[in-house]
């Protein structure tokens, strides 16, 4: 749980809510790349998935500012399709995120809040630093981790549907507001793109309000083939 949540502008913390069939990695990478081309200072990481020559699954984190790829997984063995996270690679990815915060980028992207972060590992500490820094943050959260994300953030932040236009509109609003206040209550069009109640019913926390509606991202990346 993050402290001093009352000081955090919920419009500066956006998470794309995605389902297994959504290509959220491509959405984040393309969005980050396009923002960088427009001159936005974007930092952080996105994820890339690929298969090795022997059919094993692998993952890497991509620095959105430089395009550097960092391997964050290692195959269990040559006969399995699964992989395990590489702690050295995760440590390198964490350094990229921390450096972006130090550089005071316009937008910070962290690929996702997944099961590692939900369990207190992965980039959880970097998420805390990002959310409390005041730098606009864009991330993604899978349905299976939504309850953990809401508990972690105290339900502060904006949930976006997995749609490029929604993300663009969130970023347009976030980047053009000169003054931010926790009491700010935007009425921009992206807020009308509500996540269907049928999707949220199963993941609501007792005693909390339904998550806030949708929002966007940046970078300079090599596109996934």
Residue pairs with C-beta under 8 A, 6 or more apart in sequence:
1 151
1 152
1 154
2 8
2 128
2 131
2 132
2 152
2 153
2 154
2 156
3 132
4 132
5 153
5 154
5 156
6 182
7 182
8 131
8 132
8 156
8 182
9 134
9 180
9 181
9 182
9 184
10 156
10 157
10 158
10 182
10 212
11 158
11 173
11 174
11 177
11 180
11 184
11 186
11 215
12 134
12 135
12 136
12 137
12 174
12 180
13 131
13 136
13 137
13 153
13 156
13 157
13 158
14 136
14 137
14 138
14 139
14 157
14 158
14 159
14 160
14 167
14 170
14 174
14 215
14 216
15 113
15 138
15 139
15 140
15 141
15 149
15 157
15 158
15 159
15 160
16 24
16 27
16 28
16 138
16 139
16 140
16 141
16 160
16 161
16 162
16 167
16 214
17 140
17 141
17 143
17 146
17 159
17 160
17 161
17 162
17 195
17 199
17 211
17 214
18 24
18 140
18 141
18 142
18 143
18 162
19 142
19 143
19 162
20 142
20 143
22 162
24 112
24 140
24 162
25 46
25 47
25 48
25 49
25 111
25 224
26 224
27 162
27 164
27 167
27 217
28 46
28 109
28 111
28 138
28 140
28 217
29 46
29 48
29 62
29 64
29 219
29 221
29 223
29 224
30 164
30 223
31 164
31 167
31 168
31 171
31 216
31 217
31 218
31 219
32 42
32 44
32 46
32 64
32 109
32 217
32 218
32 219
32 220
32 221
33 64
33 218
33 219
33 220
33 221
33 223
34 218
35 42
35 107
35 171
35 217
35 218
35 219
36 42
36 64
36 65
36 218
36 219
36 220
37 220
40 106
40 107
40 175
40 218
41 103
41 105
41 106
41 107
41 218
42 64
42 65
42 105
42 106
42 107
42 108
42 109
42 217
42 218
42 219
42 220
43 64
43 65
43 96
43 97
43 99
43 100
43 101
43 103
43 105
43 107
43 108
43 109
44 63
44 64
44 65
44 96
44 97
44 100
44 105
44 107
44 108
44 109
44 110
44 111
44 219
45 61
45 62
45 63
45 64
45 70
45 93
45 96
45 97
45 109
45 110
45 111
46 61
46 62
46 64
46 109
46 111
46 219
46 221
47 59
47 60
47 61
47 62
47 72
47 111
47 112
48 59
48 60
48 61
48 62
48 69
48 224
49 57
49 58
49 59
49 224
50 57
50 58
50 59
50 60
50 224
51 57
51 58
52 58
52 75
54 75
54 78
55 81
56 75
56 78
56 80
56 81
56 82
56 83
57 73
57 75
57 81
57 82
57 83
58 71
58 73
58 74
58 75
58 83
59 71
59 72
59 73
59 83
60 69
60 70
60 71
60 72
60 73
60 89
61 69
61 70
61 72
61 89
61 92
61 93
61 96
61 111
62 68
62 69
62 70
62 221
62 222
63 69
63 70
63 96
64 109
64 218
64 219
64 220
64 221
65 100
65 105
65 219
65 220
66 220
67 220
67 221
67 222
68 96
69 222
70 89
70 92
70 93
70 96
71 86
71 89
72 85
72 86
72 89
72 90
72 93
73 83
73 84
73 85
73 86
73 89
74 83
74 84
74 86
75 82
75 83
76 82
76 83
76 84
85 116
85 122
90 122
90 123
93 123
94 123
94 125
94 126
97 108
97 110
97 123
97 126
97 129
97 130
98 126
98 129
100 108
101 108
101 126
101 129
101 130
101 133
101 135
104 135
105 135
106 136
106 175
106 218
107 135
107 136
107 137
107 138
107 171
107 175
107 217
107 218
108 130
108 133
108 135
108 136
108 137
108 138
109 137
109 138
109 139
109 217
109 218
109 219
110 123
110 126
110 127
110 130
110 137
110 138
110 139
111 139
111 140
112 139
112 140
112 141
112 142
113 127
113 139
113 140
113 141
113 145
113 148
113 149
113 152
114 122
114 141
114 142
114 145
115 144
115 145
116 122
116 123
116 124
117 123
117 124
117 127
117 145
117 148
117 152
118 145
118 148
118 149
118 152
124 152
127 139
127 152
130 137
131 137
131 153
131 157
136 171
136 174
136 175
138 167
138 170
138 171
138 215
138 216
138 217
138 218
140 162
141 149
143 199
143 203
146 203
146 211
147 203
147 205
150 205
150 208
150 211
151 205
155 205
155 208
155 209
155 211
157 212
158 170
158 212
158 213
158 214
158 215
159 195
159 211
159 212
159 213
159 214
159 215
160 166
160 167
160 170
160 190
160 193
160 213
160 214
160 215
160 216
161 193
161 195
161 214
163 193
163 214
166 190
166 193
166 214
166 215
166 216
167 214
167 215
167 216
167 217
168 216
169 188
169 189
169 190
169 215
169 216
170 190
170 214
170 215
170 216
171 215
171 216
171 217
171 218
172 188
172 216
173 186
173 188
173 190
173 215
174 215
174 216
177 184
190 213
190 214
190 215
191 212
191 213
191 214
192 213
193 213
193 214
194 213
194 214
195 211
195 213
195 214
197 210
200 210
200 211
204 210
